[in-house]
């Protein structure tokens, strides 16, 4: 069953490769989406504003060798961060903190 959690007047959305999405995701929701990633047909999550041509995004991708690649990009602030991480809880927490500054 697909996970679709839309919020009226949401500003941003977390969406997985397989089409699951959560508007205005919490730290727990991001953690849950990370836990659902696999190496076949659900390898990444993107979080971005619900507008055309968004200026920022966050991306979390499952790596073949284990762990995750985490990318944060905000063109308005010339901000680009690319890291690898193994702890989904830390990724979810770091992502929520990064999103709070958008």
Secondary structure as a PSIPRED ss2 file (coil, helix, strand):
# PSIPRED VFORMAT (PSIPRED V4.0)

   1 X C   1.000  0.000  0.000
   2 X C   1.000  0.000  0.000
   3 X C   1.000  0.000  0.000
   4 X E   0.000  0.000  1.000
   5 X E   0.000  0.000  1.000
   6 X C   1.000  0.000  0.000
   7 X C   1.000  0.000  0.000
   8 X C   1.000  0.000  0.000
   9 X C   1.000  0.000  0.000
  10 X C   1.000  0.000  0.000
  11 X C   1.000  0.000  0.000
  12 X E   0.000  0.000  1.000
  13 X E   0.000  0.000  1.000
  14 X E   0.000  0.000  1.000
  15 X E   0.000  0.000  1.000
  16 X E   0.000  0.000  1.000
  17 X C   1.000  0.000  0.000
  18 X C   1.000  0.000  0.000
  19 X C   1.000  0.000  0.000
  20 X C   1.000  0.000  0.000
  21 X E   0.000  0.000  1.000
  22 X E   0.000  0.000  1.000
  23 X E   0.000  0.000  1.000
  24 X C   1.000  0.000  0.000
  25 X C   1.000  0.000  0.000
  26 X C   1.000  0.000  0.000
  27 X H   0.000  1.000  0.000
  28 X H   0.000  1.000  0.000
  29 X H   0.000  1.000  0.000
  30 X H   0.000  1.000  0.000
  31 X H   0.000  1.000  0.000
  32 X H   0.000  1.000  0.000
  33 X H   0.000  1.000  0.000
  34 X H   0.000  1.000  0.000
  35 X H   0.000  1.000  0.000
  36 X C   1.000  0.000  0.000
  37 X C   1.000  0.000  0.000
  38 X C   1.000  0.000  0.000
  39 X C   1.000  0.000  0.000
  40 X C   1.000  0.000  0.000
  41 X C   1.000  0.000  0.000
  42 X C   1.000  0.000  0.000
  43 X C   1.000  0.000  0.000
  44 X E   0.000  0.000  1.000
  45 X E   0.000  0.000  1.000
  46 X E   0.000  0.000  1.000
  47 X E   0.000  0.000  1.000
  48 X E   0.000  0.000  1.000
  49 X E   0.000  0.000  1.000
  50 X C   1.000  0.000  0.000
  51 X C   1.000  0.000  0.000
  52 X C   1.000  0.000  0.000
  53 X C   1.000  0.000  0.000
  54 X C   1.000  0.000  0.000
  55 X C   1.000  0.000  0.000
  56 X E   0.000  0.000  1.000
  57 X E   0.000  0.000  1.000
  58 X E   0.000  0.000  1.000
  59 X E   0.000  0.000  1.000
  60 X E   0.000  0.000  1.000
  61 X E   0.000  0.000  1.000
  62 X E   0.000  0.000  1.000
  63 X C   1.000  0.000  0.000
  64 X C   1.000  0.000  0.000
  65 X C   1.000  0.000  0.000
  66 X C   1.000  0.000  0.000
  67 X C   1.000  0.000  0.000
  68 X E   0.000  0.000  1.000
  69 X E   0.000  0.000  1.000
  70 X E   0.000  0.000  1.000
  71 X E   0.000  0.000  1.000
  72 X E   0.000  0.000  1.000
  73 X E   0.000  0.000  1.000
  74 X E   0.000  0.000  1.000
  75 X H   0.000  1.000  0.000
  76 X H   0.000  1.000  0.000
  77 X H   0.000  1.000  0.000
  78 X C   1.000  0.000  0.000
  79 X E   0.000  0.000  1.000
  80 X E   0.000  0.000  1.000
  81 X E   0.000  0.000  1.000
  82 X E   0.000  0.000  1.000
  83 X E   0.000  0.000  1.000
  84 X E   0.000  0.000  1.000
  85 X E   0.000  0.000  1.000
  86 X C   1.000  0.000  0.000
  87 X C   1.000  0.000  0.000
  88 X H   0.000  1.000  0.000
  89 X H   0.000  1.000  0.000
  90 X H   0.000  1.000  0.000
  91 X H   0.000  1.000  0.000
  92 X H   0.000  1.000  0.000
  93 X H   0.000  1.000  0.000
  94 X H   0.000  1.000  0.000
  95 X H   0.000  1.000  0.000
  96 X H   0.000  1.000  0.000
  97 X H   0.000  1.000  0.000
  98 X H   0.000  1.000  0.000
  99 X H   0.000  1.000  0.000
 100 X H   0.000  1.000  0.000
 101 X C   1.000  0.000  0.000
 102 X C   1.000  0.000  0.000
